Amino acid sequence: MGASPFLVRLARLVAEPAPPSSDHDPIGMAVGAEGGAAPPRAPPLIPAAVLMALAEGPAGPEVVLTRRAAGLRHHAGQVAFPGGRIDRTDADPEAAALREAAEEIALPPGQVRLIGRLPGHVTVTGYHVTPVVGWIEGRFEPRPDPAEVAEVFAVPFSHLADPARYRIEARLWQGQLRHYPVIPWGPHYIWGATARILRALALRLGP
């Protein structure tokens, strides 16, 4: 696929500087109302990387997401980007994100055209996540690793890029009421760090 207007716009946006985000950031009850950042979690944070992989779908660009296996120790059953902690053998976050995507859903690294990085995100579990954006060139049939991934599915980018589709929910976590964004898609409940990263991108894209 050539440099389509969509990819050109996305590459320009990714190249623009933007502040990092955190699960500790307050979030307003109305979509678009962000509060100031809460004090960051004390270091050291564990470096991690995820791949926001996009591909051409029946109705335009789509984002590839996974539903984590039920037997995992952390975040079992949650929707997530392919990814994980950065190993010492990884040259950079891009290498880690591509390696994890290959391991989790059998996405060949050579089939991904890297576009850039989104701002880093700090999770409540102590990870500093670098979201890497890439475009899947050609046909791709995911083969999920059942030990890590229960399901692979795609969501239209137009759905995820619309700030009005996000709602704000709240729950108690370690004795504190925390607000977080949610964006449903069919039977899938996308929330947590994945939804925060996607919502931050949607707010930057604008109308």
N, C-alpha and C positions, 0 to 999 in steps of 0.2 A: 504494500500500500504506500502511495506517495505521501507527500506532506500535505494532507488534507487541511482545510480551514480549521477543523476541530483540533487536530494535533498541533497546528501552529499556535492557536489560541491557548491551548493547554500548556504547551512548552513555554510560552511567554509568561503565563501566570506562575508556573512552577519556578521560573527563574527570578521572579520578583521576591525581594526580601519580605519576610513575614515573621511575627513573633511565634515562639513555641507555645505549645498548649500543655495542659496537665489535667489529670483527673481531679486534682485538688482545686482547680479554678472554680470559683462560684459561677453559676449559670442562671440567667434570669428565667422567670416563669413564662415570659413571652419569647417566641422564637426571634432571635436577633439581639436579645438583650444580654450582653456578656458583662460579668463583673470583673474586678481586678483579680490578678493572680494571687492565690494563697501562698504562704511561705512554702518553698519547695521542700521536698523530702530530703533529709540529710543524706549526703553521699556515704558510701559509693552506690551509684545506680548501676544496674546491670545493662550493658549495651545490647540492644536488639534491633532487628530490622524486619519490616514487612514489605510485601510486594502488592501494590495496588495495580493489578494487571487488568488492562482494558483490551477488549477485542470487538470486532465488528459483529453485531447481532442482527436479527431480522429487521429491527426497527431503528438501528443506529448503534452507536458505541454502548458496550455493556461493561460492568465491573465484575470480575470473578471473585466470588467469596466462598468460604468454606463453613461448614458446621462441624465443630470439633467433636471428636469421639466422646462417647459418654463415659468411658473408663479412664479418661485423663485425670491427673491429679489436680490440675489447675484449669479453671474456666471450661469445664466439661460441658458440652452441648451448646456452647455459645457460638455466635457467628463471628468470624474473624477473617482477616486477610491471611494468605499463606505467609508464614514467617516464624521467627524465633530468635533466640539469643545469638549474638555474633561470636563465632568461635575464633580462637587464635589463628587458625589456618585461613580465615577469611581475609582477603586483602582490604575490604572496605564494606560498608553497609550494602552496597549493590551486590557484591559477591555473596554476602550472607543471604540476602533476600532471594536471589536467584537459586542458590543452593537449597534453601528451605522449600521453595516452590517446586523444585525438581523432586525433592524427597517426599513432599506431602501430596502433590497432585500430578507428578510426572510431567511437569511443564519443562521442555528442553530450554536451557538458558540461551542457546543460540537462536531461538525463535522469538526472543523478546528484544524489542527495540527500546532501550532505556531513554526516558524523557527527562528525568531529573528527580529531585527530592522535594518532599513537602516538609514543613517545619517539624522539628522533633516533638515528641509527645511523652510526657512522664506519667506512668501509671501508678495507681495506688499500691500495686504489688512490688514497686521498686525497680521498674524497668525504664530506661530511656529508649524510646522506640523511634527509629528513623524510617518514615514511610518513603519507599522508592516507587516511582511511577514508571510503568512500562507498557508498551503496546505489543500485543501478541500478533505476530505476522503469520498469515496462513491459517490453515485449519488446525484446531487443537481439540483432542478428545481426552479429557482428564481421566486419570486412573488414580483415585485416592488411595493413600496408604491407610488401611482400616485401623491400624493402631493409633492413628492420629486424627483422621478425618472421616466423619460419618457421611458427609455429603458435599458435593461441589455444585454450586449454582451461580447464575449470573443475574444481575439486576441492571436494568437500563440506566445509563448514566444520567439521562434526563430526569429520572425519578430521584436519584440521589443528589442531584445538583440543584434541586428546588428547595430552598429553605423553608417554604411553607409546609412541606410534607413532614417536617420534623415536629415532634411534640416533646414536651418536657415532663418527665416523671420523677418520682422521688421514692427513696427507700432508706431504711435505717441501715447503716454500715458502721460497725464498731461503736455503736452508741450515738452516732451522729446522723442527722437527716441530710442526705446528699441528693442533689438534683442532677439529672443527666438527660441527654437527648436520646430519643428513640425514633427510628424510622422503620415502620413495618413494611414488609414486602411479601404478600401472600401469606403462607404459614410461618414465615420467618420473622423473628423479632431481633432487629439489629440495634444494639445498644452498646454502652461502655466505651472503651477507647476507640473501637472501630467507628461507632457513630459520631464520636467527637471529632475524629480526623476527617470523616466525610462531611460533617456539618461545617467545620471550619473552611473546607474547600468550597462548599456551596455558598457560604457567606462572602467569600472572596470573589467568586464568579459573578455574583450580583444577578440582576434581572437580565 
